[in-house]
Every structure is written in C-alpha cells, then in structure tokens.
C-alpha cells in the first residue's frame, strides 16, 4: 500500500509558502504548512508517533534572512534532534552540508537548486520515500495504449459520479464475471477495462483490445483463429481468444460485432471452449471478458441487430461511465493530470487561468475526456509554455460563458468582464483571504521553462487580487502587499493595471 503521507513546509514568507503549496499540490503531494515558530510549537506538542504523518520537510525562506545559513543550520539540527531520520530538502550548497551539518544528519539532507523543475522535485520526494522504505507513488499516466499513447492510470476526479465508477471498478475486479461498460465515446471505457484487468490478479497477463467496429471480413478468423488450409490459409492463425489466455479480452464497440460471430461468441461464453476455424479440436482458455459500447444494446436487441442471449451473458455487471458535462467539477483535476502528462513527453507546460477553466466547465463536451485531451495538446503546441486565458480558447469553448456574460449585461445594464462573469458563476462564495483568492487563480507550478512569464503573471495577479480585496483603495492594497503606496503605483503602470 502507498501510505498517504505529507510534506511539511517550513517557510516564514507567505508568498513563498503559497508558491510551495501550489507546486507540491501540482505534483500530487499533500502538505502541512508551518512558520518557524509554528514548527517549534508542533515539535514541542507532538510525539514522534504524531510526526509519522510527515515523510519529508522542506525548508523555505526563514525570517533570519541576514543569517540564513545560521538559521537553516539551527533548524536542520532541531529537526534531526527530534526526528533523526527525517529527509530535509533545503536550498544549500555542498560546503554548507559538509561544514555546518553533523555527519549523522548529512545523508538525510537533500539539496534543492534554484528554480527547480517539478521532475527533479519528484525524484527528490521519491528518494525521501526510499529513505523511509515507503512504496513509491505510481504515475497516473504509466499505462500505454495499443497506439503508444500514454493514458490516465485510472479515472481522474473526486466527483460523486466518478467515485461511484471507481468503487464499482474495484469491487468487480476480483470477481470472475463479465463486465459491460457503457457510456458516450471518450468517457474512459478503456481506462476502466485496463484497471479491472490490473486489479483482477491478471495484471501481468495479456490485455488484448479488439475494436469490433474496425474489423474486416476476416474478423471471425482473427477472433477464433484457424488451422492451415482453411480457406487457402498457409499457416496456423492464433486468434484473440488464445492470445488473451490467462488475461483479459476487451471487446470495444461490441454492438458492431456481426450476427454470425455473435452466435459463436454465445457458444464460447456458455461452454468456456471454442474451436479454431477448420479444426475439430475443442480448446479451453482462461480469460476475462470486458465489453464496451456507446450504443443502446437493449434497443438493438429489440430491432434484431443484437442477440438477446448474448446481451444477457455480457450484461452481468454493467458500469455506466458519466459524460464529462455530468462531472464538470473534475475538470481542474483532469487539466492538472493532462499537463503533467505533456511535460513527461517533453512539452512545456501551459497554465489556464480561472476564467478559462470556468468556460471549460460550462462547455458541453460532446467528445468528453478525449476532446479535453485533444484541446490541451493543441493549446500546448500553439501557446507553448504560456498562460491560457479566455481569449486563447477556441471560440466554441467560449460560447456559453460569453452568453452568460451577455445575459448579465442585459439584466444589469452594465458591462461585465468575462473573468468577472466566470467568477460569479463558479465562485459565488468569495475566498476570505488574499492567499485563498490567489490559490484559486493558479493551477500549475513554477517551472524553469515558463519561469519569467510565470513570475510576472503571478505578481500581476497578486496586485490585482490585493486591489480587489481592498475595494480599490490603494493605501489598503499597499498595506496588504507590505509595500509603499508609491511602489504600488509604479507597479500598476508597469503592468498596465487600470483602476475602475
């Protein structure tokens, strides 16, 4: 089992703390946030057993900036005094480790570099887990499709609809029953089929995918195989049933299977045995059959296009996959996972602001998750490493939010900015603090590839949020940002921020 442990962040700078939280949440690490003072309180009030929830500590910016080496040295020693084998991640050089840190603590100190990439950070946390003997997290994009395309390892999202599918998926995995997956195209039926295979105990055995709609005249041969000499065949052909022996046979678009083949499939399901074409020998195989369709099989039974006996043999345990529009609240999690996947493939990350995400939540998604994947891949090519706002989305993805904007204009008689319209749709309950508002606006992390733009955009969003949080009063906003009002005015000019 992968333990659900957290990373402790010790940082006395609020902005730095927020940045760490965003970065670590992006790579799917749970965090506990502490100032130096809060950490010492935590250490003094908790036992070693209580600290078992933490598997690594990251030291950020400390208040004693002028004596940063001394502050870091004191904190590292304090951590290892209470937790001798706690991995500590710190931006430092080798001289600091060798000269300032006790030799017994040095193996547990991990060097961080400036502007660290998330891939390197992932490696550091993997190493921290290994030091503790903890099983490593598995990438959700580890499974590869038959076309070589990385897929989500499992269904992404925490909505009720997706949670229900996940529960059914795990319950049925260990059962030796046929499973029927149905839902619109692009909802993730192959992902569910792979997970059922993976968790069934057959994970190391073959997983054979058959697209029943893409087979030609030789479908029956491809399915059952044939012996040499059958219809002038020159050699023995091994069919899908034998190739999947011991594993799982996934029949996609099962509604397209020819009627004559349906009859033979019924015979196989009832007898658990079959014959190669042109052969009298009865062959037994041990496999699991999972089928999928986006058609109404019961309707096809009623009109004579699908055998009723086959329908009931396959429909032992049906699982309905929801359309993306039915669980739009999962879109931010899907975006995060898609962006991680693209970075694994060497592409620069993009980031979507809150208005763009809100627009995607309002879109109907006829192509479901597959369409979302294609959109993010397209945006990553066109806007490589950039921040995607409402205007960067293709027109069809903006229609609903722009329609809402027009309606609000008509009701109020006032012009409403698209970003504001989106926020009113999905953030009716405003965040209570500046930090919470900033967290809502940022969904991807600082990386080397988009560092300069990220920082500029981040600073601009901080200023805009502080002004909004201060009702447009510059003196209040400057106080929130802990800068002089004159400095704030210069930044407004530099970023072309206009006050209403």
C-alpha positions in Angstrom: 0.0 0.0 0.0 1.1 3.6 -0.7 1.0 5.5 2.5 -0.9 8.8 2.5 1.8 10.9 4.0 2.5 14.6 3.8 5.4 17.0 3.2 6.0 19.7 5.9 6.8 23.1 4.5 8.6 25.4 6.9 8.6 29.0 5.5 8.3 32.4 7.1 7.4 34.2 3.8 3.6 34.0 3.0 4.2 34.3 -0.8 6.9 31.7 -0.8 4.7 29.4 1.3 1.8 29.8 -1.2 4.2 29.0 -4.1 5.4 25.8 -2.4 1.8 24.8 -1.7 0.9 25.3 -5.4 4.0 23.5 -6.6 3.6 20.5 -4.3 -0.2 20.2 -4.9 0.6 20.2 -8.6 2.7 17.1 -8.2 0.1 15.5 -6.0 1.8 15.9 -2.7 -0.2 16.8 0.4 1.4 19.5 2.5 1.4 20.8 6.1 2.4 24.5 6.3 4.4 26.0 9.2 6.2 29.1 10.0 9.4 28.6 12.0 7.5 29.4 15.2 4.6 27.1 14.3 7.0 24.3 13.6 8.7 24.6 17.0 5.3 24.6 18.6 4.4 21.5 16.6 7.6 19.7 17.6 7.1 20.5 21.3 3.5 19.4 21.4 3.7 16.3 19.3 5.4 12.9 19.8 7.4 11.0 17.3 4.3 8.9 16.6 2.3 12.1 15.7 5.0 13.1 13.2 4.6 9.8 11.3 2.2 11.7 9.1 5.2 13.6 7.7 7.8 11.8 5.4 9.8 14.9 4.4 10.4 18.5 5.4 11.1 21.4 3.0 12.8 24.5 4.4 11.9 27.7 2.6 12.6 31.3 3.4 13.3 32.0 7.1 12.8 35.3 9.0 16.5 35.5 9.8 17.4 36.2 6.2 20.6 38.0 7.0 21.8 34.9 8.8 20.2 32.4 6.6 22.9 29.8 6.8 22.8 30.0 10.6 19.0 29.9 10.6 19.0 26.9 8.3 21.7 25.2 10.3 19.8 25.7 13.6 16.5 24.4 12.0 18.1 21.3 10.4 19.7 20.4 13.7 16.5 20.9 15.5 14.6 18.7 13.1 17.1 15.9 13.3 17.3 16.2 17.1 13.6 15.3 17.3 13.3 13.1 14.1 16.8 11.7 13.4 15.9 10.1 10.1 13.7 12.8 8.6 14.7 13.8 5.0 15.1 17.5 4.8 15.0 19.4 1.5 16.9 22.7 1.5 18.4 25.1 -1.0 22.0 25.0 0.0 25.5 24.1 -1.4 27.8 21.2 -0.6 30.0 23.3 1.6 27.1 24.0 3.9 26.3 20.4 4.2 29.8 19.3 4.9 30.8 22.1 7.2 27.6 23.1 9.0 25.6 19.9 9.3 26.6 17.0 11.6 27.8 13.9 9.8 25.0 11.8 11.1 22.4 14.2 9.6 24.1 14.6 6.2 22.6 11.5 4.5 19.2 12.9 5.3 19.7 16.4 3.8 18.7 16.8 0.1 19.9 19.7 -1.9 17.4 21.9 -3.7 18.5 24.1 -6.6 17.1 27.5 -7.6 14.1 27.4 -9.9 13.8 23.6 -9.5 11.8 21.7 -12.1 9.0 19.6 -10.9 10.5 16.4 -12.5 13.6 16.9 -10.3 11.4 17.6 -7.3 9.5 14.3 -8.0 12.8 12.5 -7.9 13.8 14.1 -4.6 10.5 13.0 -3.0 10.9 9.5 -4.4 14.3 9.4 -2.8 12.8 10.7 0.5 10.3 7.9 0.4 13.0 5.3 -0.3 14.9 6.6 2.7 11.8 5.8 4.8 11.2 2.5 3.0 7.9 3.7 1.6 6.5 2.3 -1.6 6.8 4.9 -4.4 3.8 6.6 -5.9 2.9 5.4 -9.3 2.4 7.8 -12.2 -1.2 8.0 -13.3 0.0 8.1 -16.9 2.0 4.9 -16.7 -0.2 2.6 -18.8 0.3 2.9 -22.6 -2.4 2.2 -25.1 -2.0 -0.1 -28.1 -1.2 3.1 -30.2 1.6 4.0 -27.8 -0.4 6.9 -26.3 0.0 7.3 -22.5 -3.3 7.1 -20.8 -4.5 8.1 -17.3 -3.7 5.2 -15.0 -7.1 5.5 -13.5 -10.2 7.7 -13.7 -9.2 11.2 -12.5 -11.6 13.1 -10.3 -13.4 13.1 -7.0 -17.0 13.8 -8.0 -19.8 11.5 -6.9 -20.2 10.2 -10.4 -16.5 9.2 -10.8 -16.3 7.9 -7.2 -19.2 5.6 -7.9 -17.5 4.2 -11.0 -14.2 3.7 -9.1 -16.0 1.8 -6.4 -17.7 -0.5 -8.9 -14.4 -0.9 -10.8 -12.6 -2.2 -7.7 -15.5 -4.3 -6.5 -15.8 -6.2 -9.8 -12.1 -6.6 -10.4 -11.8 -9.7 -8.2 -15.0 -11.3 -9.4 -15.0 -13.7 -12.3 -17.9 -12.1 -14.1 -18.3 -10.5 -17.4 -18.5 -6.7 -17.3 -20.4 -4.4 -19.7 -19.1 -0.8 -19.8 -21.4 1.7 -21.5 -21.2 5.4 -22.0 -20.5 8.0 -24.6 -17.4 7.9 -26.7 -14.4 9.3 -25.0 -15.6 8.8 -21.4 -12.8 6.4 -20.5 -14.1 2.9 -21.0 -10.7 1.5 -22.0 -9.2 3.0 -18.8 -11.8 1.2 -16.7 -11.2 -2.0 -18.6 -7.4 -1.8 -18.0 -8.0 -1.1 -14.3 -10.3 -4.1 -14.0 -7.6 -6.2 -15.6 -4.8 -4.7 -13.5 -6.6 -5.2 -10.2 -8.0 -8.6 -11.0 -4.9 -10.5 -10.3 -4.3 -10.9 -14.1 -2.3 -7.7 -14.3 0.9 -9.5 -15.5 -1.0 -11.4 -18.2 -2.1 -10.2 -21.7 -4.6 -7.4 -22.1 -5.9 -7.8 -25.6 -8.0 -4.9 -27.2 -10.4 -5.7 -30.0 -12.2 -2.8 -31.8 -15.2 -4.7 -33.2 -16.1 -1.8 -35.5 -12.7 -1.8 -37.2 -12.6 -5.5 -38.2 -12.9 -6.6 -41.8 -14.1 -9.8 -43.5 -11.5 -11.9 -41.6 -12.9 -10.9 -38.2 -14.0 -14.5 -37.4 -10.6 -15.8 -38.2 -8.9 -13.1 -36.2 -11.2 -13.9 -33.3 -11.1 -17.7 -33.2 -8.0 -18.4 -35.3 -7.8 -21.1 -38.0 -5.8 -24.1 -39.0 -3.5 -24.4 -42.0 -5.5 -25.0 -45.2 -8.7 -23.2 -44.0 -9.8 -21.1 -47.0 -6.4 -21.5 -48.5 -4.6 -20.1 -45.4 -0.9 -21.0 -45.5 -0.3 -21.4 -41.8 -2.0 -21.7 -38.4 -3.5 -18.5 -37.1 -3.9 -17.8 -33.4 -7.0 -15.8 -32.6 -7.8 -13.2 -30.0 -9.2 -15.8 -27.6 -5.9 -17.7 -27.4 -3.8 -14.5 -27.3 -5.7 -13.3 -24.2 -5.4 -16.7 -22.4 -4.8 -16.0 -18.7 -5.5 -12.4 -19.1 -8.4 -10.1 -20.3 -10.1 -9.7 -23.7 -11.5 -6.2 -24.1 -14.1 -6.0 -26.8 -14.8 -2.4 -27.6 -17.8 -1.3 -29.7 -19.4 -4.7 -29.1 -22.6 -3.6 -30.8 -20.8 -3.8 -34.2 -19.9 -7.5 -33.9 -21.5 -9.4 -36.8 -24.6 -11.6 -36.0 -22.9 -14.9 -37.1 -19.9 -14.2 -34.9 -22.3 -13.3 -32.0 -23.7 -16.8 -32.2 -20.2 -18.4 -31.9 -19.4 -16.0 -29.0 -22.5 -17.1 -27.2 -21.4 -20.7 -27.5 -17.9 -19.8 -26.2 -19.3 -17.9 -23.2 -21.6 -20.9 -22.3 -19.1 -23.7 -22.8 -15.9 -21.8 -22.0 -14.4 -23.5 -25.0 -14.0 -23.0 -28.8 -12.6 -24.4 -32.0 -10.3 -22.8 -34.4 -11.9 -22.4 -37.8 -11.3 -25.6 -39.9 -10.5 -27.6 -36.8 -12.5 -30.1 -34.7 -10.3 -29.8 -31.6 -12.0 -28.2 -28.6 -9.8 -25.6 -26.9 -10.2 -24.2 -23.5 -8.9 -20.8 -22.4 -9.0 -19.0 -19.0 -9.7 -15.3 -19.7 -11.8 -12.5 -18.5 -14.1 -10.7 -21.0 -14.9 -7.0 -20.6 -17.0 -5.3 -23.3 -17.8 -1.7 -24.0 -20.3 0.2 -26.1 -21.7 3.6 -26.7 -24.9 2.2 -28.2 -28.2 1.2 -26.6 -27.8 -2.6 -26.7 -31.3 -3.2 -25.5 -32.7 -1.2 -28.4 -30.5 -3.2 -30.8 -31.9 -6.4 -29.3 -35.4 -5.1 -29.8 -34.8 -4.4 -33.5 -32.9 -7.7 -34.1 -29.4 -6.3 -34.5 -28.0 -7.9 -31.4 -28.7 -11.3 -29.9 -30.7 -11.3 -26.7 -28.9 -14.3 -25.2 -25.5 -12.6 -25.8 -26.8 -9.4 -24.3 -27.7 -11.2 -21.0 -24.5 -13.1 -21.0 -22.4 -9.9 -21.3 -24.6 -7.7 -19.1 -23.8 -9.5 -15.8 -22.4 -6.4 -14.2 -23.0 -3.1 -16.1 -21.0 0.0 -15.3 -22.2 3.3 -16.7 -19.5 6.0 -17.3 -20.7 9.6 -17.0 -20.3 12.1 -19.7 -17.7 14.9 -18.8 -20.5 17.5 -18.7 -22.1 15.4 -15.9 -18.9 15.8 -13.7 -17.5 19.1 -14.9 -16.2 19.8 -11.3 -13.4 17.3 -12.1 -12.1 19.4 -15.0 -9.4 21.1 -12.9 -8.0 17.7 -11.7 -8.1 16.4 -15.3 -6.3 19.5 -16.5 -3.6 19.1 -13.9 -3.0 15.5 -14.9 -3.0 16.2 -18.6 -0.4 19.0 -18.2 1.8 16.6 -16.1 1.5 14.0 -18.9 2.5 16.5 -21.5 5.6 17.6 -19.5 6.6 13.9 -19.2 6.5 13.9 -23.0 8.9 16.9 -23.1 6.4 19.6 -23.9 6.5 22.9 -22.0 3.6 23.4 -19.5 0.7 25.7 -20.1 -1.4 27.2 -17.4 -5.1 28.0 -17.5 -6.5 31.0 -15.5 -9.7 30.8 -13.6 -11.8 32.3 -16.5 -10.6 29.7 -19.0 -11.3 26.9 -16.5 -14.8 28.3 -15.8 -15.5 28.4 -19.5 -14.5 24.8 -19.9 -16.8 23.8 -17.1 -19.7 25.3 -19.0 -18.9 23.6 -22.3 -21.0 20.6 -23.3 -18.0 18.3 -24.2 -19.5 16.0 -26.9 -16.2 14.3 -27.2 -15.8 14.0 -23.4 -12.4 13.5 -21.8 -10.9 12.6 -25.2 -11.9 16.0 -26.5 -10.4 17.7 -23.5 -7.2 15.8 -24.0 -7.0 17.0 -27.7 -7.8 20.6 -26.7 -4.9 20.7 -24.1 -2.5 19.1 -26.6 -3.5 21.7 -29.2 -3.1 24.6 -26.8 0.3 23.3 -25.6 1.5 23.4 -29.2 0.1 26.8 -30.1 0.8 28.5 -26.8 3.8 26.6 -25.6 4.7 27.5 -22.0 2.1 30.3 -21.8 -0.8 31.2 -19.6 -4.2 30.4 -21.3 -7.0 32.9 -20.7 -10.5 33.0 -22.0 -9.4 34.7 -25.3 -6.9 32.0 -26.1 -9.6 29.3 -26.1 -11.1 28.4 -29.4 -14.5 30.1 -30.0 -16.7 27.1 -29.4 -15.3 26.8 -25.8 -16.2 30.4 -25.0 -19.7 30.5 -26.3 -21.6 29.5 -23.1 -19.6 31.8 -20.8 -20.0 34.7 -23.3 -23.7 34.0 -23.5 -23.8 34.2 -19.7 -22.0 37.5 -19.8 -24.5 38.9 -22.3 -27.4 37.9 -20.1 -25.8 39.5 -17.1 -25.2 42.7 -19.1 -28.9 42.7 -20.2 -30.1 42.2 -16.6 -27.9 44.8 -15.0 -27.4 47.3 -17.9 -23.7 47.3 -17.1 -20.7 45.8 -18.9 -19.4 42.8 -17.1 -15.9 41.5 -17.8 -15.7 37.8 -18.9 -13.4 37.0 -16.0 -15.9 38.5 -13.5 -18.8 36.6 -15.1 -16.9 33.4 -14.8 -16.0 34.0 -11.2 -19.7 34.9 -10.4 -20.7 31.6 -11.9 -18.4 29.3 -10.0 -17.1 31.3 -7.1 -20.3 32.7 -5.7 -18.8 32.3 -2.2 -15.8 34.6 -2.2 -12.5 33.5 -0.7 -12.0 35.0 2.7 -8.3 35.8 2.4 -5.8 37.2 -0.2 -3.9 33.9 -0.1 -7.1 31.8 -0.8 -8.0 34.0 -3.7 -4.6 33.7 -5.2 -4.7 29.9 -4.8 -8.0 29.8 -6.7 -6.3 31.7 -9.7 -3.2 29.5 -10.1 -3.4 25.9 -11.2 0.1 25.0 -12.4 3.5 25.4 -10.9 6.7 27.3 -11.4 9.0 25.6 -13.9 12.2 26.6 -15.5 10.6 26.7 -18.9 8.0 29.3 -18.0 9.7 30.9 -15.0 9.9 34.5 -16.3 6.3 34.7 -17.5 5.1 32.8 -14.5 6.6 35.3 -12.1 5.4 38.3 -14.0 1.9 36.9 -14.2 1.9 35.8 -10.6 3.0 39.3 -9.4 0.3 40.9 -11.5 -2.4 38.6 -10.2 -1.2 39.3 -6.6 -1.5 43.0 -7.2 -4.9 42.7 -8.9 -6.2 40.4 -6.1 -4.9 42.7 -3.4 -6.6 45.7 -5.0 -9.9 43.8 -5.4 -9.6 42.6 -1.8 -9.1 46.2 -0.7 -12.1 47.5 -2.6 -9.8 49.5 -4.9 -8.3 51.6 -2.1 -4.6 51.8 -3.0 -3.4 52.5 0.5 -5.1 49.4 1.8 -3.8 47.3 -1.0 -0.3 48.5 -0.4 -0.6 47.6 3.2 -1.9 44.1 2.3 1.1 43.7 0.0 3.5 45.2 2.6 4.9 47.8 0.1 4.9 51.5 -0.1 1.9 53.1 -2.0 4.3 54.8 -4.4 5.9 51.5 -5.2 2.4 50.1 -5.9 1.6 52.9 -8.2 4.7 52.2 -10.2 3.8 48.5 -10.5 0.3 49.5 -11.7 1.9 51.5 -14.5 4.4 48.7 -15.3 1.6 46.1 -15.6 -0.9 48.5 -17.3 -3.4 47.8 -14.5 -6.2 50.4 -14.6 -8.4 51.1 -11.5 -12.1 51.2 -12.0 
